[in-house]
Amino acid sequence: MDFFISTKQRTDKEELMDDFSIGGDLLRDTLDKLENINRWLGGNKVTINGLKTILENHPKEQEITIIDIGCGHGDILRDVAKFGRKHHYKFKLIGIDANPTAIDYANDLSVEYPELSFETQDIFSDAFKARSFDVVLATLFLHHFKEKELTSFLDNTVKQTKIGVVVNDLHRHKLAYYLFMLLSIFISNKMIIEDGLTSVLRGFKRKDLVKMSHKINVKPTISWKWAFRYLWILKR
């Protein structure tokens, strides 16, 4: 761990979880613990609140197709399903992840949610680019990519959506780094500790999000949320 860290530029360091061959009990334990950490820090609520905002004034009798990219084991979509049921939306929810073990686990955990389905797919593939949906969710996912490929991906993705894109991702900040370092004392998973610190350094500053929004000619809504998150909404 580095005790004197710079957050001026996004790091190019890879995360361990970017290796899609990781599977088995290690991956399941990592996904479970990440879900608990995100819930404790209020992270999942940021995505739900963004969805509320983007669906405001949208007719509830129409089916809404929502894609969650980098869905992991599907915890966000299960929360979205609960939100949809409570507020009488007709949701068709699809989780996409490049790790087949994560998708298998998501299916295991989602048997009580018939409105959910999960697929192993590369979001940069031509097959994905040819698809269309109403809303795209990206929670703690976009920081895995460099700005050039991310800008190209978002440019195409906004055009694929009828309503828009909801991004919930990390604010790159020294205090966030040191707070996670402190939190890591209570985490018994080395992958989460190492990736968590790297994730903060791969996160974004507001100016990064504004810059990418301008490049794809979309007026963004950007709001800061605890704990060191940005809710970034890109509407059609």
C-alpha positions in Angstrom: 0.0 0.0 0.0 1.2 3.5 -0.8 0.8 6.0 2.1 1.5 9.0 0.0 -0.7 8.9 -3.0 -1.4 11.2 -6.0 -4.9 11.4 -7.5 -4.1 14.0 -10.2 -4.3 11.4 -13.0 -6.3 8.2 -13.2 -4.0 5.1 -12.7 -3.6 2.5 -15.5 -3.0 -0.3 -13.0 -5.1 -3.3 -13.6 -7.4 -4.8 -11.0 -7.3 -8.5 -10.1 -11.0 -8.9 -10.9 -10.3 -7.8 -14.5 -9.0 -11.4 -14.9 -12.2 -13.1 -16.1 -10.7 -16.5 -15.5 -11.1 -16.0 -11.7 -13.8 -18.3 -10.4 -14.9 -20.7 -7.7 -15.2 -19.9 -4.0 -12.8 -17.0 -4.2 -14.9 -15.1 -6.7 -18.2 -15.8 -4.8 -16.6 -14.7 -1.5 -15.3 -11.5 -3.2 -18.7 -10.7 -4.8 -20.5 -11.3 -1.5 -18.2 -9.1 0.5 -18.3 -6.4 -2.1 -22.1 -6.4 -1.9 -21.9 -6.0 1.9 -19.4 -3.2 1.6 -21.5 -1.3 -1.0 -24.7 -1.7 1.1 -22.9 -0.5 4.2 -21.6 2.5 2.3 -25.0 3.2 0.7 -23.7 2.6 -2.8 -26.6 0.6 -4.2 -29.1 3.3 -3.2 -27.2 5.7 -5.5 -28.1 3.6 -8.5 -31.7 3.2 -7.5 -32.1 6.9 -6.9 -30.6 7.5 -10.4 -33.1 5.1 -11.9 -35.9 6.9 -10.1 -34.7 10.2 -11.6 -34.4 8.9 -15.2 -37.8 7.2 -15.1 -39.6 10.2 -13.7 -42.7 10.8 -15.8 -42.2 7.5 -17.7 -45.5 5.5 -18.2 -45.5 2.6 -15.8 -47.8 0.5 -18.0 -45.0 0.2 -20.6 -42.4 -2.5 -20.3 -39.0 -1.0 -19.6 -35.9 -3.0 -20.5 -33.0 -2.3 -18.2 -29.5 -3.6 -18.8 -26.9 -3.7 -16.0 -23.4 -3.9 -17.4 -20.7 -5.5 -15.3 -23.5 -7.0 -13.2 -21.4 -9.3 -11.1 -23.6 -11.6 -9.1 -26.7 -9.4 -9.8 -27.3 -7.6 -6.5 -28.1 -4.3 -8.2 -30.7 -5.9 -10.4 -32.3 -7.7 -7.5 -32.6 -4.3 -5.8 -34.0 -2.8 -9.1 -36.5 -5.7 -9.2 -37.7 -4.9 -5.6 -38.0 -1.2 -6.5 -40.0 -2.1 -9.7 -42.4 -4.3 -7.8 -42.9 -1.8 -5.0 -43.7 1.1 -7.5 -45.6 -1.1 -10.0 -43.2 -0.9 -13.0 -43.1 -3.5 -15.6 -39.3 -4.2 -15.8 -37.4 -6.6 -18.0 -34.0 -6.8 -16.4 -30.9 -8.2 -18.0 -27.5 -8.5 -16.3 -24.4 -8.7 -18.5 -20.9 -9.7 -17.3 -17.8 -11.1 -19.0 -17.1 -13.5 -16.2 -19.2 -16.7 -16.7 -18.7 -17.7 -13.0 -20.3 -14.5 -11.9 -23.2 -15.1 -14.2 -23.7 -18.6 -12.9 -23.8 -17.2 -9.3 -26.2 -14.5 -10.3 -28.6 -17.1 -11.7 -28.3 -19.1 -8.5 -29.2 -16.1 -6.4 -32.0 -14.8 -8.6 -34.4 -17.8 -8.9 -37.2 -15.8 -7.1 -36.9 -13.0 -9.7 -38.5 -14.1 -13.0 -38.1 -10.6 -14.4 -34.3 -11.1 -14.3 -32.0 -12.9 -16.8 -28.2 -12.9 -17.0 -25.8 -13.3 -20.0 -22.1 -13.6 -20.5 -21.2 -11.0 -23.1 -18.4 -8.6 -24.0 -19.8 -5.1 -23.9 -17.3 -4.0 -26.6 -18.4 -6.7 -29.0 -20.3 -6.0 -32.2 -23.1 -8.2 -30.9 -23.6 -6.0 -27.9 -23.4 -2.8 -29.9 -26.2 -4.0 -32.1 -28.6 -4.3 -29.2 -31.1 -1.7 -28.0 -32.6 -1.1 -24.6 -34.4 1.6 -22.6 -31.9 2.1 -19.7 -28.3 1.1 -19.1 -27.0 0.9 -15.6 -23.3 0.9 -14.8 -22.4 0.7 -11.1 -18.8 0.7 -10.1 -17.9 -0.6 -13.5 -16.8 2.2 -15.9 -13.6 3.0 -13.8 -12.2 -0.3 -15.1 -11.7 1.3 -18.6 -9.4 3.9 -20.0 -10.9 7.2 -21.1 -10.6 6.7 -24.9 -12.4 3.3 -25.0 -14.9 4.5 -22.4 -15.8 7.6 -24.4 -16.3 5.5 -27.5 -18.4 3.0 -25.6 -20.6 5.6 -24.0 -21.1 7.4 -27.3 -22.5 4.2 -28.8 -24.4 3.2 -25.7 -26.3 6.4 -25.3 -27.5 5.9 -28.9 -28.6 2.4 -28.0 -30.9 3.6 -25.2 -34.3 5.1 -25.5 -34.2 6.8 -22.1 -30.6 7.0 -21.0 -27.6 5.8 -18.9 -27.2 5.8 -15.2 -23.6 5.7 -13.9 -22.7 5.2 -10.2 -18.9 5.3 -9.9 -16.1 6.4 -7.7 -14.8 9.8 -7.0 -11.0 9.8 -7.2 -9.9 11.5 -4.0 -7.1 11.1 -1.5 -9.5 11.0 1.5 -11.5 8.2 -0.2 -8.2 6.2 -0.6 -7.2 6.6 3.0 -10.7 5.8 4.3 -10.8 2.6 2.3 -7.3 1.8 3.6 -8.7 2.2 7.1 -11.8 0.1 6.2 -9.5 -2.7 4.9 -8.5 -3.5 8.5 -11.9 -5.2 8.8 -11.9 -7.0 5.4 -10.6 -10.5 5.3 -10.1 -10.7 1.5 -6.8 -9.5 0.0 -8.4 -9.2 -3.5 -11.0 -6.7 -2.3 -8.3 -4.7 -0.4 -6.0 -4.4 -3.3 -8.7 -3.9 -5.9 -10.5 -1.4 -3.7 -7.5 0.9 -3.4 -6.8 0.6 -7.1 -10.4 1.3 -7.9 -10.3 4.6 -6.1 -7.2 5.6 -8.1 -9.0 4.5 -11.3 -12.1 6.6 -10.3 -13.1 10.0 -11.7 -13.1 13.6 -10.9 -16.1 15.8 -11.9 -14.0 17.4 -14.7 -13.4 13.9 -16.2 -17.1 13.2 -16.4 -17.8 16.7 -17.9 -15.1 16.2 -20.5 -16.4 12.8 -21.6 -20.0 14.1 -21.7 -18.9 17.0 -24.0 -17.0 14.5 -26.3 -20.2 12.6 -26.9 -22.4 15.7 -27.1 -24.6 14.9 -24.1 -25.6 17.3 -21.4 -24.9 15.4 -18.2 -26.4 15.5 -14.7 -23.6 15.0 -12.2 -24.1 14.8 -8.5 -21.8 13.9 -5.6 -23.0 11.2 -3.2 -21.6 9.6 -0.1 -19.3 7.6 0.1 -17.2 9.4 -2.6 -19.5 8.5 -5.5 -20.7 10.4 -8.5 -24.1 9.8 -9.9 -23.7 10.6 -13.6 -26.9 10.6 -15.7 -26.8 10.7 -19.5 -30.2 11.2 -21.1 -31.1 10.8 -24.7 
